Amino acid sequence: MSLPPGFLVELGPRTEVLDGGAALIGGSPTRLLRLSAKARRALHGRRISAATPVGAVLADRLLEAGLADPVLDRLPDLDRLPDLDADHTVVVPIRDRAPQLDRLLVALTAHTAPDRVVVVDDGSRRPAELRRVAAAHGVRLVASRRNRGPAAARNLGLAHVETPFVVFADSDVVLGPGAIPALLRHFQDPLVALVAPRIVPLDAGGGWVARYEAARSSLDLGAEAASVRPGSRVGWVPSTCLVGRVEALGAGFDAGMRVGEDVDLVWRLVAAGHRVRYEPAVAVAHEHRTGLRAFVATKFSYGTSAAALGERHPEAIAPAVLAPWSAATMAALLAQRRWSLPVAAVATAIAARRIARRLDGVRRPGPVALRLAGQGLVAAAGQTSALLLRHWWPATLVAAVCSRRVRTAAIVAAVADTAVEYVRLEPDLDPVRFGLLRRIDDLAYGAGVWWSAIRGRRFAALRPVIRR
């Protein structure tokens, strides 16, 4: 299967063009791609068209490597293409929450035919309210006798879908008129099985938690488009809103998972050879949990998916993936000895030299290798910080009672993490309150990970991986 002639991709903002197009470096994880003379001629600035056989092959390879992204506004809507059927069905899993369903359907049925909407009542305590809302909007209602969780509810809705595409939308979102057609454009790539939009707050105002969530919600994966795969910059997408190719989804979500089912689906699709895309150019508004108790409960719940994901995907669930040299560097710095900085400098220099050797054929490989080694060091520091403050915080807390060095490392990591995130996100909060909620976020999630790991006796989600 190849990309259609009208498909256009653009090198990602993190992809660097070396030697006038002789090589590209970027992606997640970082990789080097050397281009032949024919491939270089298909590169027009930072864009590649699939209009020629060489361009189609190059665009496909760049998409697979995470070095380029589709140019969404240059792709036509599917309903304008005679050989593609853009028909889709929206599946809404819900339990009670009739007001949210009414709000969603008001916006949705303004641009989607009611007979293309399936509401799945997942064992509501007050089913009559949902029946009334569904009848008022003329949409189909499918009821489950007992509450089985959102994954099973989506699968029940999927079983009633007869269109080529399905849109899964939670009841607490609002879909604008152009969101679904824009996301469907990605399916001109025959390997794409799933596409997710950016999730933004429905109301960015309110108290501390609302403003924190507006800046750093777990559901908001940022402003850069990405190819989604485990171990990459965007390793999963939330099921809050997803558009899928029905043929590729098969039976759908794992009905045995009440949380983390979206991560599991993404990783299974990628393992099967499909592509999953994150498209932040399309934003869908979501009603975030803005009470402190609900905020903590939600973060804890996300963490409890760790054991089930570790059982199904032990290689993908690791909390950190470090190269041997970066692991040695972090260990030296955490030791806080006189020799720590010299050892870290030597390890980084050796790594840069080895990277330079792999850049064979690239002019002036030294500066590129130093830059890549520096980026690797920063990434390793971020992962180590997350281990101390998020994934391993119970162990960090116990060790900090006995060790001054552990206390120092934890304090430095917390201050640095807060400062970096505050500058990056520019939240509508002062640094102190932002930093406090940042730590509560980590504590709640980490507690969920430990609870699920101990309860399920599976610890893959707590073990970092050292990989060349």
C-alpha positions as CSV (number, residue, x, y, z in Angstrom):
1,M,0.0,0.0,0.0
2,S,1.4,3.4,-1.0
3,L,0.5,7.0,-0.3
4,P,-1.9,8.6,-2.8
5,P,-0.3,11.1,-5.3
6,G,-1.9,14.2,-3.5
7,F,-0.4,13.3,-0.1
8,L,2.1,15.9,1.2
9,V,4.3,15.7,4.2
10,E,6.6,18.1,5.9
11,L,9.7,17.5,8.0
12,G,9.0,17.8,11.7
13,P,10.2,20.8,13.7
14,R,12.8,18.6,15.4
15,T,14.1,17.1,12.2
16,E,17.5,18.6,11.0
17,V,18.6,18.7,7.4
18,L,22.3,18.0,7.1
19,D,24.7,18.7,4.2
20,G,22.1,20.3,1.9
21,G,19.7,17.3,2.2
22,A,22.2,14.5,2.0
23,A,21.0,13.3,5.4
24,L,18.2,13.9,7.9
25,I,18.4,13.5,11.6
26,G,15.6,13.5,14.1
27,G,12.6,11.4,15.1
28,S,11.9,9.8,18.4
29,P,14.1,8.0,19.2
30,T,16.6,9.9,17.2
31,R,17.8,8.4,14.0
32,L,19.9,9.3,10.9
33,L,18.5,8.8,7.4
34,R,20.8,9.2,4.4
35,L,19.2,10.3,1.2
36,S,20.1,9.2,-2.3
37,A,20.4,11.8,-5.1
38,K,16.9,10.8,-6.3
39,A,15.5,11.2,-2.9
40,R,17.1,14.6,-2.4
41,R,15.4,15.8,-5.6
42,A,12.1,14.9,-4.0
43,L,12.8,17.1,-1.1
44,H,11.4,20.6,-1.8
45,G,12.5,22.8,1.1
46,R,11.1,20.8,4.0
47,R,8.2,19.3,2.1
48,I,7.9,16.0,0.2
49,S,5.0,15.2,-2.2
50,A,3.9,11.7,-3.0
51,A,3.2,12.7,-6.6
52,T,6.2,10.7,-7.9
53,P,7.2,7.1,-7.0
54,V,10.4,8.3,-5.3
55,G,8.5,11.0,-3.4
56,A,5.9,8.5,-2.3
57,V,8.5,6.1,-1.0
58,L,10.4,8.8,0.8
59,A,7.3,10.4,2.3
60,D,6.2,6.9,3.6
61,R,9.6,6.2,5.1
62,L,9.8,9.6,6.8
63,L,6.3,9.1,8.3
64,E,7.3,5.7,9.6
65,A,10.5,7.1,11.1
66,G,8.7,10.0,12.8
67,L,10.8,12.5,10.8
68,A,7.8,14.1,9.0
69,D,4.1,14.7,9.4
70,P,1.2,15.1,7.0
71,V,0.4,18.7,6.0
72,L,-3.2,18.6,7.1
73,D,-4.4,21.8,5.5
74,R,-3.2,20.6,2.1
75,L,-5.0,17.3,2.2
76,P,-8.6,17.3,0.8
77,D,-11.6,16.1,2.9
78,L,-12.4,12.4,2.3
79,D,-15.9,13.2,1.0
80,R,-14.3,15.0,-2.0
81,L,-12.4,11.8,-3.0
82,P,-14.3,9.4,-5.2
83,D,-12.4,6.3,-4.2
84,L,-12.7,6.8,-0.4
85,D,-15.9,6.5,1.7
86,A,-15.8,9.1,4.5
87,D,-19.0,7.8,6.2
88,H,-18.5,7.5,9.9
89,T,-20.5,6.7,13.1
90,V,-20.0,8.4,16.5
91,V,-20.0,6.1,19.5
92,V,-20.5,7.7,22.9
93,P,-20.0,5.6,26.0
94,I,-21.7,7.0,29.1
95,R,-23.0,6.2,32.6
96,D,-25.5,8.7,33.9
97,R,-24.3,12.3,33.2
98,A,-27.3,13.2,31.1
99,P,-26.5,17.0,31.1
100,Q,-23.1,16.3,29.5
101,L,-24.6,14.0,27.0
102,D,-27.2,16.7,26.0
103,R,-24.4,19.3,25.6
104,L,-22.4,16.9,23.4
105,L,-25.3,16.0,21.2
106,V,-26.4,19.6,20.7
107,A,-23.0,20.3,19.1
108,L,-22.7,16.9,17.4
109,T,-26.0,16.6,15.7
110,A,-25.6,20.1,14.2
111,H,-23.1,18.5,11.7
112,T,-23.6,14.7,12.1
113,A,-26.8,12.8,11.2
114,P,-28.5,11.5,14.3
115,D,-28.7,8.0,12.8
116,R,-24.9,8.0,12.7
117,V,-24.7,8.5,16.5
118,V,-24.7,5.5,18.9
119,V,-25.0,6.2,22.6
120,V,-24.0,3.3,24.9
121,D,-25.6,3.3,28.3
122,D,-23.0,1.5,30.5
123,G,-25.3,0.4,33.3
124,S,-26.6,3.8,34.4
125,R,-28.3,4.2,37.8
126,R,-30.8,6.6,36.2
127,P,-31.3,5.2,32.6
128,A,-34.5,7.0,32.0
129,E,-32.7,10.4,31.9
130,L,-30.4,9.1,29.2
131,R,-33.3,7.6,27.2
132,R,-35.0,11.0,27.3
133,V,-31.9,12.9,26.1
134,A,-31.2,10.4,23.3
135,A,-34.8,10.5,22.2
136,A,-34.8,14.3,22.1
137,H,-31.9,14.3,19.7
138,G,-33.1,11.3,17.7
139,V,-29.9,9.2,18.2
140,R,-29.7,5.5,18.8
141,L,-29.4,4.2,22.3
142,V,-27.8,0.8,23.2
143,A,-28.0,-0.2,26.8
144,S,-25.9,-2.6,28.9
145,R,-27.6,-4.2,31.8
146,R,-24.6,-3.8,34.1
147,N,-21.7,-1.4,34.3
148,R,-18.7,-3.0,32.5
149,G,-16.5,0.0,32.0
150,P,-15.8,2.3,29.1
151,A,-13.8,-0.2,27.0
152,A,-16.6,-2.7,26.9
153,A,-19.1,0.1,26.3
154,R,-17.1,1.3,23.3
155,N,-16.9,-2.2,22.0
156,L,-20.7,-2.6,22.3
157,G,-21.1,0.5,20.3
158,L,-18.5,-0.6,17.7
159,A,-20.5,-3.8,17.1
160,H,-23.4,-1.5,15.8
161,V,-21.1,0.4,13.4
162,E,-21.6,-0.3,9.7
163,T,-19.5,2.6,8.4
164,P,-15.8,2.5,7.4
165,F,-14.9,4.8,10.2
166,V,-15.8,5.2,13.8
167,V,-15.5,8.2,16.2
168,F,-15.2,7.4,19.9
169,A,-16.2,10.5,21.9
170,D,-16.6,10.7,25.7
171,S,-19.7,12.4,27.0
172,D,-17.7,15.2,28.6
173,V,-16.3,16.6,25.3
174,V,-17.6,19.1,22.8
175,L,-16.9,18.4,19.1
176,G,-16.8,21.4,16.8
177,P,-18.1,21.1,13.2
178,G,-14.8,20.8,11.5
179,A,-13.1,18.4,13.9
180,I,-14.1,15.0,12.4
181,P,-13.6,15.9,8.7
182,A,-10.2,17.2,9.5
183,L,-9.1,14.1,11.4
184,L,-10.5,11.9,8.7
185,R,-8.0,13.4,6.2
186,H,-5.3,11.3,7.8
187,F,-6.9,8.1,6.5
188,Q,-5.7,8.9,3.0
189,D,-2.6,7.1,4.3
190,P,-3.7,3.5,4.0
191,L,-1.6,2.5,7.0
192,V,-3.3,4.9,9.5
193,A,-5.7,3.0,11.8
194,L,-6.3,5.7,14.5
195,V,-6.1,9.5,14.8
196,A,-6.4,11.6,18.0
197,P,-6.9,15.4,18.3
198,R,-5.5,17.6,20.9
199,I,-7.6,17.7,24.1
200,V,-8.0,21.2,25.5
201,P,-10.1,22.5,28.5
202,L,-13.7,23.4,27.9
203,D,-13.3,26.1,30.5
204,A,-9.8,27.3,31.3
205,G,-10.9,29.6,34.2
206,G,-11.6,28.7,37.8
207,G,-9.3,27.8,40.7
208,W,-5.9,26.3,41.1
209,V,-6.6,22.9,39.7
210,A,-8.5,24.2,36.7
211,R,-5.7,26.5,35.7
212,Y,-3.1,23.8,36.2
213,E,-5.1,21.4,34.1
214,A,-5.4,24.1,31.4
215,A,-1.7,24.2,31.2
216,R,-0.7,20.6,32.0
217,S,-3.5,18.2,31.6
218,S,-2.6,14.5,31.3
219,L,-4.8,14.4,28.2
220,D,-3.1,17.3,26.4
221,L,-0.1,15.9,24.5
222,G,1.2,19.2,23.3
223,A,1.2,21.4,20.2
224,E,3.4,19.2,17.9
225,A,2.0,16.6,15.6
226,A,3.5,13.1,16.0
227,S,3.5,9.5,15.0
228,V,2.4,7.7,18.1
229,R,4.3,4.6,19.2
230,P,5.7,3.3,22.5
231,G,9.0,4.8,23.5
232,S,8.6,7.9,21.3
233,R,7.9,11.5,22.3
234,V,4.1,10.7,22.1
235,G,3.7,7.2,23.2
236,W,-0.1,7.0,23.5
237,V,-3.2,9.0,22.9
238,P,-6.3,9.2,25.2
239,S,-9.6,7.6,24.3
240,T,-11.3,10.9,25.2
241,C,-11.8,11.4,21.4
242,L,-10.5,9.0,18.7
243,V,-11.2,8.4,15.1
244,G,-10.5,4.9,13.9
245,R,-10.6,2.7,10.8
246,V,-13.2,0.0,11.6
247,E,-11.4,-2.6,9.6
248,A,-8.2,-2.1,11.5
249,L,-9.7,-2.0,14.9
250,G,-11.0,-5.5,14.9
251,A,-12.7,-6.3,18.2
252,G,-11.7,-2.9,19.6
253,F,-10.6,-2.3,23.1
254,D,-9.6,-4.8,25.7
255,A,-12.8,-5.1,27.7
256,G,-10.9,-6.4,30.7
257,M,-9.3,-3.1,31.3
258,R,-11.2,-0.2,33.0
259,V,-8.2,2.1,32.7
260,G,-5.3,2.2,30.2
261,E,-7.4,0.6,27.5
262,D,-6.5,3.4,25.1
263,V,-2.8,2.8,25.6
264,D,-3.2,-0.9,25.1
265,L,-5.1,-0.3,21.8
266,V,-2.5,2.1,20.5
267,W,0.4,-0.3,21.2
268,R,-1.5,-3.3,19.7
269,L,-2.2,-1.4,16.5
270,V,1.4,-0.2,16.2
271,A,2.7,-3.8,16.8
272,A,0.4,-5.0,14.1
273,G,2.0,-2.6,11.5
274,H,-0.6,0.2,11.6
275,R,0.1,3.9,12.1
276,V,-1.4,6.0,14.8
277,R,-1.4,9.8,14.5
278,Y,-1.6,12.7,17.0
279,E,-3.0,15.8,15.3
280,P,-2.9,18.9,17.5
281,A,-4.2,21.1,14.7
282,V,-7.6,19.8,15.6
283,A,-8.6,20.6,19.2
284,V,-11.5,19.1,21.1
285,A,-12.8,20.7,24.3
286,H,-13.0,18.5,27.4
287,E,-14.5,19.1,30.8
288,H,-11.5,18.6,33.0
289,R,-11.9,17.5,36.7
290,T,-11.2,20.7,38.6
291,G,-11.9,19.7,42.2
292,L,-8.8,18.7,44.1
293,R,-10.3,15.3,45.2
294,A,-11.4,14.5,41.7
295,F,-8.0,15.6,40.4
296,V,-6.1,13.3,42.7
297,A,-8.5,10.4,42.1
298,T,-8.1,10.7,38.3
299,K,-4.3,10.8,38.5
300,F,-4.2,7.8,40.8
301,S,-6.6,6.0,38.5
302,Y,-4.2,6.6,35.5
303,G,-1.4,5.1,37.5
304,T,-3.3,1.9,38.3
305,S,-3.2,0.9,34.6
306,A,0.5,0.1,35.0
307,A,0.2,-3.5,36.1
308,A,-2.2,-4.5,33.3
309,L,-0.2,-2.7,30.7
310,G,3.0,-4.3,32.1
311,E,1.4,-7.8,31.7
312,R,0.4,-7.1,28.1
313,H,3.3,-4.9,27.0
314,P,6.3,-5.6,29.3
315,E,8.8,-4.1,26.8
316,A,6.9,-0.8,26.3
317,I,5.8,0.1,29.9
318,A,9.3,0.9,31.3
319,P,9.3,4.3,33.1
320,A,12.6,5.2,31.6
321,V,14.8,4.0,28.7
322,L,18.4,5.0,29.1
323,A,21.5,4.4,27.0
324,P,24.4,2.8,29.0
325,W,26.4,6.0,28.9
326,S,23.6,8.2,30.0
327,A,22.7,5.8,32.8
328,A,26.3,5.9,34.0
329,T,26.3,9.7,33.8
330,M,23.2,10.0,35.9
331,A,24.5,7.5,38.4
332,A,27.7,9.6,38.7
333,L,25.8,12.8,39.2
334,L,23.4,11.3,41.8
335,A,26.5,10.1,43.8
336,Q,27.4,13.8,44.4
337,R,31.1,13.1,44.9
338,R,34.1,15.1,43.8
339,W,34.6,12.7,40.9
340,S,31.0,13.0,39.7
341,L,31.3,15.9,37.3
342,P,34.6,14.6,35.7
343,V,33.1,11.1,35.2
344,A,29.9,12.6,33.7
345,A,32.0,14.8,31.4
346,V,34.1,11.9,30.3
347,A,31.1,9.6,29.7
348,T,29.4,12.3,27.6
349,A,32.6,12.9,25.6
350,I,32.9,9.2,24.9
351,A,29.3,9.0,23.8
352,A,29.7,12.0,21.5
353,R,32.8,10.4,19.9
354,R,30.8,7.1,19.3
355,I,27.9,9.1,17.8
356,A,30.4,10.9,15.5
357,R,31.7,7.6,14.2
358,R,28.1,6.6,13.3
359,L,27.8,9.9,11.3
360,D,30.1,8.5,8.7
361,G,29.8,10.6,5.5
362,V,28.3,13.6,7.2
363,R,30.5,16.8,6.9
364,R,31.7,18.1,10.3
365,P,30.2,15.3,12.4
366,G,31.7,16.6,15.6
367,P,29.4,19.5,16.3
368,V,26.4,17.3,15.4
369,A,27.5,14.6,17.7
370,L,28.1,17.0,20.6
371,R,24.7,18.4,20.1
372,L,23.1,15.0,20.1
373,A,25.0,13.9,23.2
374,G,23.9,17.1,24.9
375,Q,20.2,16.4,24.0
376,G,20.6,12.8,25.2
377,L,22.0,14.1,28.5
378,V,19.1,16.5,29.0
379,A,16.6,13.7,28.1
380,A,18.3,11.4,30.6
381,A,18.1,14.0,33.3
382,G,14.4,14.5,32.7
383,Q,13.8,10.7,32.9
384,T,15.9,10.4,36.1
385,S,13.9,13.3,37.6
386,A,10.7,11.6,36.8
387,L,11.9,8.3,38.4
388,L,12.8,10.1,41.6
389,L,9.6,12.2,41.9
390,R,6.9,10.3,40.1
391,H,7.5,6.5,39.5
392,W,9.8,5.8,42.5
393,W,8.7,8.5,45.0
394,P,7.8,6.0,47.8
395,A,11.4,4.6,47.6
396,T,12.8,8.1,47.3
397,L,10.9,9.2,50.4
398,V,12.2,6.3,52.5
399,A,15.8,6.8,51.2
400,A,15.6,10.5,51.9
401,V,15.0,9.9,55.6
402,C,18.4,8.2,55.8
403,S,20.5,9.9,53.1
404,R,21.4,13.6,52.7
405,R,22.4,13.0,49.1
406,V,19.0,11.5,48.2
407,R,17.3,14.5,49.9
408,T,19.5,16.9,47.9
409,A,18.8,15.0,44.6
410,A,15.1,15.1,45.2
411,I,15.0,18.8,46.0
412,V,17.1,19.7,43.0
413,A,15.0,17.5,40.8
414,A,11.7,19.0,42.1
415,V,13.0,22.6,41.7
416,A,14.4,22.0,38.3
417,D,11.3,20.2,37.0
418,T,9.0,22.9,38.3
419,A,11.2,25.7,36.7
420,V,11.5,23.9,33.3
421,E,7.8,23.1,33.1
422,Y,6.8,26.6,34.3
423,V,8.9,28.3,31.6
424,R,7.7,25.9,28.9
425,L,4.0,26.0,29.7
426,E,3.6,29.6,31.0
427,P,0.6,28.6,33.2
428,D,-1.9,31.0,34.7
429,L,-0.5,30.2,38.1
430,D,2.3,31.5,40.3
431,P,5.3,29.1,40.5
432,V,4.6,28.0,44.0
433,R,1.1,26.8,43.4
434,F,2.1,25.3,40.1
435,G,5.0,23.5,41.7
436,L,2.7,22.2,44.5
437,L,0.1,20.8,42.1
438,R,2.9,19.4,39.9
439,R,4.1,17.4,42.9
440,I,0.6,16.3,43.9
441,D,0.1,15.1,40.3
442,D,3.3,13.0,40.5
443,L,2.5,11.6,44.0
444,A,-1.0,10.6,43.0
445,Y,0.1,8.9,39.7
446,G,3.0,7.2,41.3
447,A,0.9,5.9,44.2
448,G,-1.4,4.4,41.5
449,V,1.5,2.7,39.8
450,W,2.8,1.2,43.1
451,W,-0.7,0.1,44.2
452,S,-1.3,-1.7,41.0
453,A,2.2,-3.2,40.8
454,I,2.0,-4.6,44.4
455,R,-1.6,-5.8,44.0
456,G,-0.9,-7.5,40.6
457,R,2.7,-8.5,41.5
458,R,4.0,-7.1,38.3
459,F,6.7,-4.6,38.4
460,A,7.6,-3.9,34.8
461,A,6.2,-0.4,35.1
462,L,8.8,0.4,37.8
463,R,11.9,-1.1,36.1
464,P,13.9,1.3,33.7
465,V,15.5,-0.2,30.7
466,I,19.1,0.2,29.7
467,R,19.3,-0.1,25.9
468,R,22.0,0.8,23.4
